[in-house]
Amino acid sequence: MKKNYWDESFVPPEADEFLEKVKNEFAKSFDVDDKFLSSWLTHHGESQGKWLRSRLSLATGGLLGLSSQTYINWAVVCELIHSASLLHDDVCDEDSLRRGQSSVWKEYGISAAICTGDYLIAESFRKITEIEQGWHQTILLKLLSCSVKEIIFGQSKDISFDTFEMSWQQYMKMAINKTSPFIALPMMGMFKCRECSIDECDGLKEATNYLGLSYQYLNDVENLVGINQEIFTDIYKNHPNGMLIKIIDKLDRESKLKIKEDPKLLINHIDRESFQEQKININDLLEDAKQQFHRVPVVVQPVLNSIKDEINTRLESLMVDKQ
């Protein structure tokens, strides 16, 4: 069963004031006059997430006193680009399920998934042009372009390395590139439009880097439990996984050679103690993130704390499952 930790206990009320408006605008972007693309989009849209990115945008924009017209549209943009990334990620990772149902590439083919993702990327850029303040458009177009490039850099590392070749430093860089922009983007767009200081923007970047790394790391641990995804796919498909990298690093050379010949042997090294070690590692990353929170405007700090709390709650629930 899918667990939804991101609820009213974690986000400021500003995050939900215009959420229905965002959902309606998002749905309009899925309404296309092409029966094939429409079918693919409908299938993909049936597995909606927690609207985390839009809520980050709404909360940050509202707390910073920006125009609701700007942050509502930006929230839709962030959801569109994230939705596109999920379609492409499923193809790259060969994941058959997306939020409990068959992924688009599995249902309709790889070409359909790529076309659908490309459409959503194009739509995200078009949506920015609906923002009434022209200088906000310019700022957000540049930010979106740079963020998409950063995500692609991370994905290129993800598909080019395997667990046996990747060092922890390489993993961190990959995870930060791949995951952090989706946390930073909704908030950074509002920081830029509000003309926050360089130090405030740098503080947000540092904090979201640690949060993004924690988020990806936790997702890797969950893969070895089978929470919201097929269990052990990172082992079976030889995908980079932070927990596996940590485990392999402790093995002797002979054990590493055996596992490289038969990756399924890694399962024998996954035990309660290894999960406890990962909990400590993720908690340390969350504390590193927290050390940066003071650098952002005080009024926005609850938003960062909400992300930290969500990750921590998922982590605690995971450890209960592994008792």
N, C-alpha and C positions, 0 to 999 in steps of 0.2 A: 504494500500500500504506500502511495506517495505521501510523504509527510510535508506539511506546509508550516514552516517555522516563521516565515516572514508575515507577521500579522500586526494587528494594532498595538501589540505590546512592545514592538520594536521600532516603530517609526513615528515621527512627529505627526500631529493631525493634519498639518499642511499637505502631507503626501497624498491624502485621499480626497481632498476637497474637489479636485477636478479630474479624478481618476476615470469616472464614467465618460467624461468628455474625451479623454485620451483614447479610451477603448473604442468609442464611436468613430473617432478620426482614423484610428488604426484599421478598423473594419472597412472604412471607405477605400483604403489603399489596397485591400484584398479584393475589391469589387472591380473586376476587369472584364472587358468585352472580348474574351478569347476563351473558348470552351475548354481547351486543353490546360492552359495556364490557370484558369479558374478552378479546375478540378484539383490541380496540384496545390494551389494556395488554400483551397477549402480543406483538403486533407491535412495540410501542415497546420492550419489555424485551429483545427479541432483539439490540438494538444497545447493549450495555453499554459503559460507558466505563472509566476507570482507577480508579474509586472514590477519587478524589483527596479529595473533601470528607469522606468517612467516615474516611479515613486521617488527615486533619488532626485530626479530632475525637478519634479513638482515641489518636493520638500525644500531643496536648496534654493530654487528660484523664488519660492514664496518667502522663505526666511530672509533672503537677501533683498527683498523688496522690489524685485523686477516685475515687468509687465507679465500678466498671466498669459497673454497672447504669445509671448516669446517662450515661456517655459512649458506651456501646453504643447506647442508644436515641436519643441526640442525633445520633449518626452516621447512623442510619437516617433521622431527620427531615431532616437536611441533604441526604441523597441524594434523598429524596422531593421536596423543594421544588426542588432543582436539576432533577430529571427533569421536573417540571411546567413549569419555565421553558423547557426545551428544546422542549416541545410547542407552547407559545404563541409562542416566538421563531420557530419554523419557519413558523407561520401569518403572523406579522407581516412576516417577511423573505421569504416565498414561497420558502423553500428546499425543494427537492424531495428532497434526500438528507440523511440523518442517519446519520453513521458508516457510510457505504458502502451503506445500503439506503434504500428509499423512506421518506420521512417519513409520519407517521400521516395528516396532512391530505391528502397526495397520494394515499395508498392508500385512505383511507376518507372523506375530505371534511373541510372546515373544522370543521363542527359536532362531528364525532367527536373531533377533536384538542382543541377547546376543552373539551368534556365530560371528556375523559380528564385534561387538565391540571387542571381544577377539582377533579376527584376526588382527585388526588394532593395538591393544596394542602390540602383538607379532611383527608385522611389524615395529612398531616404534623403538623397541629395535634392530631389525635386521638392520635397516637403519643406526644406529650409527656405525655399523661395517664397513660401506663404507667410513667413514671419514679416510683420509690418515694418519693423525698424530695420532699414537697410544696412546700417553698420553692424547690427547683430547678425544679419545674414552673412556678411563678409567674414566676421570672426568665426562663426560656427561652421561655415563651409571649409575654411582652412583647418580647423580643429578636427572635423570629421575625416577629412582626407588624410591628415597625419596619423590619426588613430587607426584608420583602416590599414594603412601601411604597417604600423607597428604590430597589429594583429596578424597580418600576413607574415611578417618576419618571424613571429612566434610559431605560427603554424608550419612554416617551412622547416624550422628546427624540429618540430614535433614529428614530422613525417620523414625526416632525414636521419635521425638518431634512433638507436634502440637502447633498451635499458642497460645492456652490457657495455655499451660504448660511451654512455653519457656520464659525465662527472656531476657532482652535486652543484657546482657552480654553473655548468651548462644547463642543468635542469632549472635552476632558479631563473636564469635569464630567459629561457624558453617560457616558463610559466608566467613570469611577469609580463613579457610581451604579449602572450596569448590571452591572458585573463584580466590583468589589471585595467586595460583600457575600458572594459565594459563596466567597471566600477567607477573609474575616474571620469569617463566621458560625460555622463549625465550631470555630474557636479562641476567639472572643469568648465563646461560650456557656460554655466551660470556664473562661475567665478570670472571668466573672461568678459562676459557681457556686463558684469557689475564693476569691471575694472579693478579687481582685487590686486593687491601688491604682488610683486614677483615672489617675495618670501612666502606669502599666503598660498600662491599657486604651487610653489615648490614644496611647501609643507603638505598640501593635498596630494601632490604626485608621490612623495615619499610614503605617506600613509597608505594610499591606495595600492602602491607597489607591494607593500607587506600584506595588505588585506587580500589582494589578488593572488599572491603566492600562497597564502594560507588557504584561500578558497580552492585553488587547484590541487594543492597538497591534500586537503580533506577529501576532495572528489576522488583522488587516487586511492586513498585509504578505503573509501566507500566502495570502490570497484572491487576490492578484495573481500568485501562482505556481501556485495550484491544489493546495495541500497539504491533504489530507483534506476537500476541498470543490471545488465547481465553480469554475473559474477565471474571474475578471473579473465575477462576479455583482454585486459592489458598484458596478461601472461600469454594467453593463447595467440594473440595477434602481435606480440612483441612491441607494445607501445610504451613509451617512456612513462614511468610511474615513480613518484618520489619515494614512496614507502619501499618499493622494490630496490631502488638505488641504494637506500640506506641499509637494507638487509644484505645485499650483495657485497657492499663495501666491507662488511665484517667477516665475510667468508674467506677461507684459505684458497690458495690458487687451484688446488685439485678440485675442490667443491665448485668453484666458479667454472672450471672447464666442463665438469659433468653437467652443470645446469645449462651451460651454453649449448651443449649437445641436446639436452632435453629440458626445455624451460619449465615444463610442468613439475619438475622436481622442486621448484621454488615454493610450491604450495606447502611442502613439508617444513619450510622454515618460517611460515606465518603462524605465529602463536600469540597467546595472550600478552606475553612479555613484549613482543614486537609492537603490538597495538598500543601498549602503555608508553613505549618509547616515542611513538608517533604523536601521541597526545601531548607529551612534554614538548616536542619539537614545534607543534602547531601553536601551543600556548605561548611559547617563546616568541614566535613570529607575531602573534596578536599583541603581545606586550611591546614589541618593537614598533608596531603600528601605532599603538596608544601613545608612545613617546612623541609622536609627531602631531598629535591632535591639537596641542596648544598653539600650533603655528597657524591654524586656520581661524577665521572669525568665530568668536565664541558662540554666536547664534547658530552656527552650522555644526558645531561639535556633536550635538545629539544625533545628527544623521550618520556621522562616522561611527559613533558608539552603537547605533542600531545595526550596522553591518557587522561589527565586532561581536555583538551579542548574538546575532543569528548564527554566525560561524561557530561560536562557542557552544550554543545550544545544540546544534547539529552534532558537534564533537562529543558533548556529554551524552547525548542520546545514543550515539554510536558505541561509546564505551559501556553503556548499560547493556546494550545488545551483546557485547562480547564478554560479559561477566561469566 
